Amino acid sequence: MNDRERLELIDAVLDDIDSQLCDSILLIEGIKDKRALEPLIGEFECFMVQREGGPLRAAEYVSQQNKRAIILTDWDNKGEYLAYELESQLKALCVPFDSNLRKRLADLCR
């Protein structure tokens, strides 16, 4: 895959995220992630997991808002751990979530 094809696929993932934002909350690690996403996605509701209480609190927040979650943690070891914990907490609370978008982006950006 060349760089142009990769960029088109990344744009497609960002479009998929954008199309789901009206009924979803992005679960991200912190303020740097929010600042990085703003120019790419625009307006969005997010919960900064590291800053706002961890995976359990994030899952509770999404549940209280009666929305879906989109997990967009980093692809390093800490981000992988947080994604796993978020999935576990969201499942426990029966909150619908998408972690596939994160995986698609990770595969394209690695």
MODA-V413131 format. One record per residue. N is the residue number from 1. RES is the residue in three letters. SS is DSSP state (H for helix, E for strand, C for the rest). OMEGA is omega as a letter, one per 40 degrees, with the letter a starting at -180 (999 if undefined). D_CENTER is the distance of its C-alpha to the mean C-alpha in Angstrom with 1 decimal. Layout:
# MODA-V413131
N RES SS OMEGA D_CENTER
N RES SS OMEGA D_CENTER
This chain:
# MODA-V413131
1 MET C i 24.9
2 ASN C a 25.7
3 ASP H a 23.6
4 ARG H i 24.0
5 GLU H i 22.8
6 ARG H i 19.7
7 LEU H i 19.0
8 GLU H i 19.5
9 LEU H i 17.1
10 ILE H i 14.3
11 ASP H i 15.4
12 ALA H i 15.2
13 VAL H i 11.5
14 LEU H i 10.9
15 ASP H i 13.4
16 ASP H i 11.8
17 ILE H a 8.6
18 ASP H a 11.4
19 SER H a 13.4
20 GLN H a 11.2
21 LEU H a 10.6
22 CYS H a 14.0
23 ASP H a 13.3
24 SER E i 9.7
25 ILE E i 8.0
26 LEU E i 4.6
27 LEU E a 4.6
28 ILE E a 5.5
29 GLU C a 8.9
30 GLY C a 11.3
31 ILE H i 13.3
32 LYS H i 13.5
33 ASP H i 9.9
34 LYS H i 10.4
35 ARG H i 13.7
36 ALA H a 12.6
37 LEU H a 10.2
38 GLU H i 13.0
39 PRO H a 15.5
40 LEU H a 13.4
41 ILE H a 12.0
42 GLY C a 14.3
43 GLU C i 14.2
44 PHE C i 11.1
45 GLU C a 10.8
46 CYS E i 8.5
47 PHE E a 9.3
48 MET E a 10.0
49 VAL C a 10.4
50 GLN C a 13.2
51 ARG C a 15.0
52 GLU C i 15.0
53 GLY C i 16.2
54 GLY H a 14.1
55 PRO H a 12.4
56 LEU H i 15.3
57 ARG H i 15.3
58 ALA H i 11.6
59 ALA H i 12.5
60 GLU H a 15.7
61 TYR H a 14.4
62 VAL H i 12.3
63 SER H a 15.5
64 GLN H i 17.8
65 GLN H a 16.2
66 ASN C a 16.7
67 LYS C i 13.4
68 ARG E i 10.7
69 ALA E i 7.3
70 ILE E a 4.2
71 ILE E i 2.9
72 LEU C i 2.3
73 THR C i 5.8
74 ASP C a 8.9
75 TRP C i 11.2
76 ASP C a 14.1
77 ASN H i 15.7
78 LYS H i 14.2
79 GLY H i 10.6
80 GLU H i 11.8
81 TYR H i 13.6
82 LEU H i 10.9
83 ALA H i 8.7
84 TYR H i 12.2
85 GLU H i 13.1
86 LEU H i 10.2
87 GLU H a 11.1
88 SER H a 14.7
89 GLN H i 14.6
90 LEU H i 12.8
91 LYS H a 15.4
92 ALA H i 18.1
93 LEU C a 17.6
94 CYS C i 17.4
95 VAL C i 14.1
96 PRO C a 12.8
97 PHE E i 9.2
98 ASP E i 7.8
99 SER C a 7.0
100 ASN H i 9.3
101 LEU H i 7.5
102 ARG H a 6.2
103 LYS H i 9.9
104 ARG H i 11.3
105 LEU H i 10.2
106 ALA H a 11.4
107 ASP H a 14.5
108 LEU H a 15.3
109 CYS H a 15.0
110 ARG C 999 16.9
